[in-house]
Amino acid sequence: MWNERYASEEYMYGTEPNTFLAEHASMLKGPVLSLAEGEGRNAVFLASQGLDVHGVDSSEVGLAKAQALAQKKGVQIQTEVADLASFEPKENHYGSVISIFAHLPGTIRQRLYPLVEKSLKPGGLFLMEAYTEEQLPRKTGGPKNLDMLMSKAKIEHDFANYEPVLLRVLEREVHEGQLHTGLASVIQFIGRKKA
Ligand SMILES: C[S@@+](CC[C@H](N)C(=O)[O-])C[C@H]1O[C@@H](n2cnc3c(N)ncnc32)[C@H](O)[C@@H]1O
């Protein structure tokens, strides 16, 4: 499905970074693991800020576009085609992990997030922006599947061991490519792995 979606030359989520990520990028330390990186807009931006980035996604078409974008912008990013349902990140390795609209079924999240926590160095940051469950009836972006949408309760449960730095639900205009197109309910989270 994602390979088909990414098949055209156009960047479906644009080539500019997610705005929440861009606003908080100065907090992030490398190396950065980007979950479900897609076509590279966020990895390329972080690389342009001097960070080493490892972008993982199951779409080889998306990651080929990510590498093309990196080349065009004159930066290097590491990409890996992998299914997050079975991906095993390196332990105690990353300064930050980001998850931008990386909507996954609960079964995958429950396996992945404990591994993500182990993959962070002590003091490392996890940064997420996702659509909330309130986004389900809206036509401005996000999966049409309640299980894949996020909520405060899901984040508080999944990231209970982290020191919360920021956790907020808000309505904001999301204009990031042709698939994220207007007023949306999002949740934004930054958590610090305890030392
Ligand atoms: C909404 S896009 C977001 C892409 C990117 N994070 C961005 O903000 O531009 C969701 C991405 O999740 C990826 N994805 C979905 N399920 C996945 C899985 N099980 N393993 C790895 N990637 C997955 C898709 O290939 C797609 O690139």
The ligand as an SDF file (V2000), in Angstrom:
LIG
                    3D

 27 29  0  0  0  0  0  0  0  0999 V2000
    1.9530    8.7140    7.4200 C   0  0  0  0  0  0  0  0  0  0  0  0
    3.4590    8.0860    6.7830 S   0  0  0  0  0  0  0  0  0  0  0  0
    4.6060    9.1100    7.6870 C   0  0  0  0  0  0  0  0  0  0  0  0
    5.9690    9.1760    7.0560 C   0  0  0  0  0  0  0  0  0  0  0  0
    6.9430   10.1100    7.7410 C   0  0  0  0  0  0  0  0  0  0  0  0
    7.1610    9.7600    9.1410 N   0  0  0  0  0  0  0  0  0  0  0  0
    6.5370   11.5450    7.6000 C   0  0  0  0  0  0  0  0  0  0  0  0
    6.0930   12.1340    8.6010 O   0  0  0  0  0  0  0  0  0  0  0  0
    6.6730   12.0820    6.5070 O   0  0  0  0  0  0  0  0  0  0  0  0
    3.5530    6.5120    7.6090 C   0  0  0  0  0  0  0  0  0  0  0  0
    4.7760    5.6710    7.2570 C   0  0  0  0  0  0  0  0  0  0  0  0
    4.7300    4.4870    8.0460 O   0  0  0  0  0  0  0  0  0  0  0  0
    5.3280    3.4420    7.3070 C   0  0  0  0  0  0  0  0  0  0  0  0
    4.9030    2.1700    7.9140 N   0  0  0  0  0  0  0  0  0  0  0  0
    3.6360    1.7500    8.1190 C   0  0  0  0  0  0  0  0  0  0  0  0
    3.6460    0.5470    8.7210 N   0  0  0  0  0  0  0  0  0  0  0  0
    4.9500    0.2080    8.8910 C   0  0  0  0  0  0  0  0  0  0  0  0
    5.6020   -0.9270    9.4500 C   0  0  0  0  0  0  0  0  0  0  0  0
    4.9220   -1.9650    9.9640 N   0  0  0  0  0  0  0  0  0  0  0  0
    6.9510   -0.9440    9.4520 N   0  0  0  0  0  0  0  0  0  0  0  0
    7.6610    0.0780    8.9500 C   0  0  0  0  0  0  0  0  0  0  0  0
    7.1030    1.1860    8.4140 N   0  0  0  0  0  0  0  0  0  0  0  0
    5.7530    1.2440    8.3800 C   0  0  0  0  0  0  0  0  0  0  0  0
    4.8150    3.6640    5.8980 C   0  0  0  0  0  0  0  0  0  0  0  0
    5.5950    3.0210    4.9320 O   0  0  0  0  0  0  0  0  0  0  0  0
    4.8610    5.1970    5.8140 C   0  0  0  0  0  0  0  0  0  0  0  0
    6.0890    5.6250    5.2650 O   0  0  0  0  0  0  0  0  0  0  0  0
  1  2  1  0
  2  3  1  0
  2 10  1  0
  3  4  1  0
  4  5  1  0
  5  6  1  0
  5  7  1  0
  7  8  2  0
  7  9  1  0
 10 11  1  0
 11 12  1  0
 11 26  1  0
 12 13  1  0
 13 14  1  0
 13 24  1  0
 14 15  1  0
 14 23  1  0
 15 16  2  0
 16 17  1  0
 17 18  1  0
 17 23  2  0
 18 19  1  0
 18 20  2  0
 20 21  1  0
 21 22  2  0
 22 23  1  0
 24 25  1  0
 24 26  1  0
 26 27  1  0
M  CHG  2   2   1   9  -1
M  END
$$$$
